[in-house]
Amino acid sequence: MQGYVVRRLLALIPTLIFASFIVFMTVRMIPGNIIDLMLSQNDSVLRSRRRLQLEMALASISRSYIQYFRGSARCCSTATSASRCGATPR
């Protein structure tokens, strides 16, 4: 019985990683992004200058897999797990 439970718990780890990756990529595939939403309310002259600043601030220039691993590491770290992974902010 213990062997069965251990096997199931070990199988849970890659399943959770796979599910988090699928959710992350699904969110990234949605048309548009937060920068487009933020800039849709601004003047078009400010849009071109402000876009690069917002991309740098939100780190959306890096590749998706880098964002996934950075976000996963940030979520798993003990210092920020309460504020970034579902707990209510202070």
N, CA, C and O of each residue as an XYZ file, in Angstrom:
360
protein
N       0.814     -1.198      0.000
C       0.000      0.000      0.000
C       0.858      1.262      0.000
O       0.536      2.236     -0.680
N       1.947      1.242      0.763
C       2.821      2.413      0.801
C       3.472      2.650     -0.553
O       3.650      3.795     -0.968
N       3.824      1.577     -1.238
C       4.423      1.713     -2.567
C       3.473      2.370     -3.554
O       3.891      3.174     -4.387
N       2.203      2.027     -3.459
C       1.196      2.622     -4.327
C       1.075      4.119     -4.072
O       1.024      4.912     -5.012
N       1.031      4.500     -2.815
C       0.907      5.912     -2.452
C       2.141      6.688     -2.908
O       2.019      7.797     -3.428
N       3.328      6.111     -2.717
C       4.561      6.771     -3.136
C       4.577      6.954     -4.655
O       4.955      8.020     -5.142
N       4.175      5.935     -5.401
C       4.142      6.037     -6.864
C       3.168      7.118     -7.308
O       3.465      7.886     -8.223
N       2.027      7.181     -6.674
C       1.029      8.204     -7.025
C       1.535      9.612     -6.698
O       1.325     10.542     -7.477
N       2.186      9.767     -5.576
C       2.730     11.080     -5.217
C       3.850     11.492     -6.171
O       3.957     12.664     -6.531
N       4.676     10.544     -6.575
C       5.738     10.850     -7.534
C       5.165     11.165     -8.917
O       5.721     11.992     -9.640
N       4.079     10.527     -9.284
C       3.431     10.817    -10.565
C       2.743     12.180    -10.542
O       2.499     12.773    -11.592
N       2.434     12.669     -9.356
C       1.767     13.957     -9.224
C       2.682     15.116     -9.630
O       2.208     16.116    -10.170
N       3.971     14.993     -9.379
C       4.917     16.076     -9.663
C       4.953     16.427    -11.149
O       4.717     17.587    -11.487
N       5.237     15.480    -12.062
C       5.242     15.871    -13.478
C       3.859     16.274    -13.987
O       3.752     17.080    -14.911
N       2.817     15.728    -13.401
C       1.468     16.110    -13.807
C       1.202     17.577    -13.481
O       0.644     18.301    -14.305
N       1.592     18.020    -12.298
C       1.411     19.427    -11.928
C       2.262     20.353    -12.781
O       1.814     21.434    -13.163
N       3.470     19.944    -13.079
C       4.339     20.761    -13.942
C       3.733     20.883    -15.327
O       3.681     21.977    -15.888
N       3.273     19.770    -15.884
C       2.661     19.782    -17.205
C       1.406     20.648    -17.222
O       1.209     21.431    -18.151
N       0.561     20.518    -16.210
C      -0.664     21.312    -16.146
C      -0.359     22.801    -16.018
O      -1.028     23.619    -16.648
N       0.635     23.165    -15.218
C       0.980     24.588    -15.085
C       1.529     25.139    -16.393
O       1.267     26.290    -16.742
N       2.293     24.320    -17.123
C       2.822     24.757    -18.407
C       1.695     24.955    -19.422
O       1.708     25.929    -20.174
N       0.735     24.054    -19.451
C      -0.397     24.178    -20.374
C      -1.208     25.441    -20.062
O      -1.596     26.165    -20.978
N      -1.461     25.704    -18.800
C      -2.210     26.904    -18.420
C      -1.418     28.155    -18.795
O      -1.991     29.109    -19.323
N      -0.116     28.165    -18.531
C       0.718     29.316    -18.863
C       0.681     29.590    -20.362
O       0.495     30.734    -20.776
N       0.856     28.557    -21.178
C       0.881     28.748    -22.626
C      -0.491     29.142    -23.160
O      -0.578     29.910    -24.119
N      -1.551     28.640    -22.567
C      -2.894     29.024    -22.994
C      -3.138     30.503    -22.740
O      -3.718     31.192    -23.580
N      -2.703     30.988    -21.596
C      -2.856     32.411    -21.289
C      -2.029     33.248    -22.248
O      -2.469     34.325    -22.650
N      -0.845     32.786    -22.626
C       0.011     33.523    -23.553
C      -0.533     33.525    -24.973
O      -0.188     34.413    -25.753
N      -1.371     32.562    -25.330
C      -1.906     32.475    -26.692
C      -3.122     33.371    -26.913
O      -3.540     33.571    -28.053
N      -3.683     33.904    -25.857
C      -4.843     34.787    -25.988
C      -4.403     36.027    -26.761
O      -3.355     36.599    -26.463
N      -5.189     36.449    -27.750
C      -4.803     37.621    -28.538
C      -4.664     38.872    -27.671
O      -5.439     39.095    -26.741
N      -3.669     39.668    -27.998
C      -3.405     40.873    -27.233
C      -2.661     40.553    -25.959
O      -2.445     39.386    -25.633
N      -2.275     41.573    -25.248
C      -1.608     41.396    -23.970
C      -1.917     42.589    -23.090
O      -2.658     43.490    -23.483
N      -1.356     42.588    -21.922
C      -1.646     43.659    -20.967
C      -1.140     45.014    -21.473
O      -1.732     46.050    -21.170
N      -0.061     45.005    -22.233
C       0.476     46.262    -22.757
C      -0.482     46.868    -23.772
O      -0.708     48.078    -23.763
N      -1.051     46.040    -24.650
C      -2.036     46.540    -25.606
C      -3.244     47.127    -24.887
O      -3.772     48.163    -25.294
N      -3.671     46.477    -23.838
C      -4.813     46.962    -23.069
C      -4.489     48.297    -22.403
O      -5.319     49.206    -22.396
N      -3.295     48.416    -21.850
C      -2.907     49.650    -21.184
C      -2.753     50.790    -22.176
O      -3.093     51.932    -21.866
N      -2.247     50.493    -23.360
C      -2.003     51.544    -24.341
C      -3.227     51.909    -25.159
O      -3.226     52.941    -25.831
N      -4.264     51.101    -25.124
C      -5.459     51.403    -25.916
C      -6.163     52.658    -25.410
O      -6.950     53.260    -26.141
N      -5.897     53.048    -24.199
C      -6.545     54.219    -23.629
C      -5.700     55.480    -23.768
O      -6.171     56.571    -23.445
N      -4.459     55.354    -24.242
C      -3.570     56.504    -24.365
C      -3.592     57.078    -25.768
O      -4.136     56.478    -26.695
N      -2.995     58.244    -25.906
C      -2.851     58.911    -27.193
C      -1.891     58.108    -28.075
O      -0.970     57.477    -27.556
N      -2.086     58.119    -29.375
C      -1.248     57.321    -30.284
C       0.194     57.816    -30.323
O       1.098     57.025    -30.589
N       0.435     59.091    -30.068
C       1.804     59.611    -30.050
C       2.563     59.040    -28.853
O       3.734     58.679    -28.972
N       1.914     58.960    -27.729
C       2.546     58.398    -26.541
C       2.702     56.890    -26.633
O       3.562     56.308    -25.972
N       1.883     56.265    -27.442
C       1.855     54.812    -27.525
C       3.196     54.225    -27.944
O       3.660     53.264    -27.330
N       3.825     54.775    -28.969
C       5.079     54.198    -29.464
C       6.212     54.362    -28.451
O       7.016     53.448    -28.265
N       6.276     55.519    -27.799
C       7.337     55.735    -26.811
C       7.099     54.934    -25.546
O       8.037     54.409    -24.947
N       5.885     54.844    -25.157
C       5.537     54.206    -23.889
C       5.580     52.677    -23.974
O       5.798     52.001    -22.969
N       5.368     52.136    -25.183
C       5.319     50.682    -25.334
C       6.629     50.021    -24.920
O       6.624     49.029    -24.191
N       7.738     50.564    -25.380
C       9.032     49.982    -25.033
C       9.283     50.066    -23.531
O       9.814     49.128    -22.935
N       8.907     51.180    -22.923
C       9.064     51.313    -21.482
C       8.235     50.283    -20.721
O       8.700     49.696    -19.744
N       7.017     50.074    -21.173
C       6.159     49.095    -20.515
C       6.665     47.668    -20.722
O       6.611     46.853    -19.801
N       7.154     47.361    -21.917
C       7.692     46.019    -22.170
C       8.893     45.734    -21.282
O       9.035     44.630    -20.756
N       9.740     46.713    -21.119
C      10.903     46.519    -20.251
C      10.464     46.370    -18.794
O      11.004     45.541    -18.062
N       9.500     47.163    -18.382
C       9.047     47.101    -16.990
C       8.339     45.783    -16.685
O       8.479     45.239    -15.589
N       7.594     45.281    -17.634
C       6.844     44.041    -17.408
C       7.600     42.807    -17.870
O       7.096     41.692    -17.741
N       8.784     42.986    -18.399
C       9.653     41.887    -18.838
C       8.966     40.977    -19.847
O       9.110     39.756    -19.786
N       8.222     41.566    -20.772
C       7.531     40.755    -21.773
C       8.367     40.554    -23.028
O       7.893     39.960    -23.997
N       9.583     41.032    -23.023
C      10.444     40.865    -24.184
C      11.077     39.481    -24.196
O      11.331     38.938    -25.271
N      11.336     38.901    -23.041
C      11.988     37.603    -22.983
C      11.085     36.509    -23.546
O       9.871     36.683    -23.649
N      11.671     35.425    -23.894
C      10.940     34.307    -24.490
C       9.973     33.692    -23.477
O      10.135     33.848    -22.267
N       8.986     33.004    -23.989
C       7.932     32.438    -23.134
C       8.460     31.430    -22.140
O       8.055     31.431    -20.978
N       9.371     30.559    -22.586
C       9.868     29.546    -21.655
C      10.693     30.176    -20.538
O      10.720     29.651    -19.425
N      11.363     31.286    -20.813
C      12.104     31.987    -19.760
C      11.118     32.601    -18.768
O      11.335     32.541    -17.558
N      10.039     33.191    -19.277
C       9.022     33.749    -18.391
C       8.388     32.666    -17.535
O       8.099     32.884    -16.359
N       8.171     31.490    -18.132
C       7.571     30.382    -17.381
C       8.469     29.971    -16.217
O       8.002     29.829    -15.087
N       9.756     29.781    -16.495
C      10.658     29.337    -15.435
C      10.889     30.425    -14.389
O      11.008     30.125    -13.202
N      10.954     31.677    -14.816
C      11.082     32.767    -13.837
C       9.845     32.842    -12.947
O       9.954     32.992    -11.730
N       8.677     32.738    -13.559
C       7.441     32.783    -12.783
C       7.304     31.600    -11.849
O       6.848     31.750    -10.715
N       7.697     30.417    -12.319
C       7.636     29.225    -11.477
C       8.596     29.343    -10.297
O       8.254     28.995     -9.168
N       9.788     29.833    -10.569
C      10.767     29.998     -9.495
C      10.286     31.036     -8.487
O      10.438     30.852     -7.279
N       9.706     32.128     -8.985
C       9.200     33.171     -8.103
C       8.034     32.646     -7.272
O       7.903     32.987     -6.096
N       7.201     31.830     -7.872
C       6.047     31.280     -7.163
C       6.475     30.262     -6.106
O       5.839     30.143     -5.058
N       7.537     29.541     -6.382
C       7.990     28.501     -5.454
C       8.906     29.026     -4.359
O       9.145     28.331     -3.372
N       9.415     30.222     -4.514
C      10.300     30.745     -3.478
C       9.492     31.068     -2.229
O       8.331     31.466     -2.319
N      10.094     30.899     -1.093
C       9.366     31.096      0.164
C       9.108     32.562      0.461
O       8.144     32.891      1.153
N       9.954     33.449     -0.050
C       9.810     34.862      0.283
C       8.586     35.481     -0.376
O       7.974     36.379      0.202
N       8.210     35.024     -1.574
C       7.110     35.672     -2.287
C       5.934     34.754     -2.528
O       4.976     35.162     -3.185
N       5.964     33.537     -2.029
C       4.895     32.600     -2.369
C       3.534     33.047     -1.847
O       2.521     32.782     -2.494
N       3.478     33.704     -0.719
C       2.200     34.126     -0.171
C       1.564     35.223     -1.010
O       0.347     35.225     -1.193
N       2.362     36.156     -1.525
C       1.786     37.274     -2.250
C       1.578     36.972     -3.728
O       0.732     37.608     -4.357
N       2.305     36.042     -4.299
C       2.199     35.806     -5.731
C       1.392     34.576     -6.111
O       1.029     34.420     -7.276
N       1.110     33.722     -5.182
C       0.471     32.446     -5.533
C      -0.870     32.247     -4.849
O      -1.147     31.164     -4.334
N      -1.681     33.249     -4.836
C      -3.048     33.042     -4.406
C      -3.477     33.656     -3.088
O      -4.674     33.814     -2.849
N      -2.546     34.001     -2.236
C      -2.949     34.612     -0.964
C      -3.337     36.066     -1.214
O      -2.889     36.685     -2.179
N      -4.147     36.579     -0.362
C      -4.545     37.979     -0.517
C      -3.385     38.885     -0.177
O      -2.645     38.608      0.767
N      -3.205     39.974     -0.930
C      -2.091     40.890     -0.642
C      -2.288     41.611      0.674
O      -3.403     41.770      1.169
N      -1.174     42.036      1.217
C      -1.220     42.752      2.510
C      -1.741     44.132      2.376
O      -1.838     44.854      3.369
